Amino acid sequence: MFRRREPVPFAFLAEADRFRSNVAPPPSERSSAGQIAGRWLWGVTIVAALVGSLVIGMPALSLDHSAQPQQSQASQGR
């Protein structure tokens, strides 16, 4: 880190990037059973939506090899 060459009226502001607090944040509150169940429900819903879209979309992505190639009437008349 570089030092400033000009004088700084408030030296503690110039050194603020090195300051570390010794005060610990308060502990987080525990989630209730309803909140945990809600998170699980959201997760299951998102996974089910992804799987469902994959299942519904697969027939549209697959190639139908059993179908005969179609020829236009113009190519048959040659």
C-alpha positions as CSV (number, residue, x, y, z in Angstrom):
1,M,0.0,0.0,0.0
2,F,1.3,3.4,-0.8
3,R,1.8,6.3,1.7
4,R,0.6,9.8,1.1
5,R,3.4,12.3,0.9
6,E,1.3,15.4,1.8
7,P,0.3,15.9,5.4
8,V,-3.1,14.7,6.3
9,P,-5.0,16.6,9.0
10,F,-6.7,13.5,10.3
11,A,-4.2,10.7,10.3
12,F,-6.7,8.1,11.5
13,L,-8.6,8.6,8.2
14,A,-5.5,7.9,6.2
15,E,-4.9,4.7,8.1
16,A,-8.5,3.6,8.2
17,D,-8.0,0.8,5.7
18,R,-5.8,-1.0,8.2
19,F,-8.3,-0.7,11.1
20,R,-10.0,-3.9,12.3
21,S,-12.8,-3.9,14.8
22,N,-12.6,-6.2,17.8
23,V,-16.4,-6.0,18.3
24,A,-18.1,-9.2,17.2
25,P,-21.5,-8.9,15.5
26,P,-24.5,-10.2,17.3
27,P,-25.3,-13.9,16.7
28,S,-27.9,-14.5,14.0
29,E,-31.3,-15.7,15.0
30,R,-32.2,-19.4,14.4
31,S,-34.7,-20.1,11.6
32,S,-38.0,-21.4,12.7
33,A,-39.4,-24.7,11.5
34,G,-41.8,-22.9,9.2
35,Q,-39.0,-20.9,7.5
36,I,-36.9,-24.1,7.0
37,A,-39.9,-25.9,5.5
38,G,-40.6,-22.9,3.3
39,R,-37.0,-22.9,2.0
40,W,-37.2,-26.7,1.3
41,L,-40.5,-26.2,-0.5
42,W,-39.0,-23.5,-2.7
43,G,-36.1,-25.7,-3.5
44,V,-38.3,-28.7,-4.4
45,T,-40.5,-26.5,-6.5
46,I,-37.5,-25.1,-8.5
47,V,-36.1,-28.6,-9.0
48,A,-39.5,-30.0,-10.1
49,A,-39.9,-27.1,-12.5
50,L,-36.5,-27.8,-14.1
51,V,-37.2,-31.5,-14.3
52,G,-40.7,-30.9,-15.7
53,S,-39.4,-28.5,-18.4
54,L,-36.8,-31.1,-19.4
55,V,-39.3,-33.9,-19.6
56,I,-41.8,-31.8,-21.6
57,G,-39.0,-30.4,-23.8
58,M,-37.2,-33.6,-24.7
59,P,-39.8,-34.8,-27.3
60,A,-39.4,-31.5,-29.1
61,L,-35.6,-31.9,-29.1
62,S,-35.5,-35.5,-30.3
63,L,-35.2,-36.4,-34.0
64,D,-37.9,-38.7,-35.4
65,H,-35.9,-41.2,-37.4
66,S,-38.9,-43.3,-38.3
67,A,-40.5,-40.7,-40.5
68,Q,-39.8,-40.8,-44.3
69,P,-38.1,-37.8,-45.8
70,Q,-40.7,-35.6,-47.4
71,Q,-40.2,-34.7,-51.1
72,S,-41.9,-31.8,-52.6
73,Q,-44.2,-32.2,-55.7
74,A,-41.7,-30.2,-57.8
75,S,-38.9,-32.7,-57.2
76,Q,-41.1,-35.6,-58.0
77,G,-42.0,-34.2,-61.4
78,R,-38.5,-34.2,-62.7
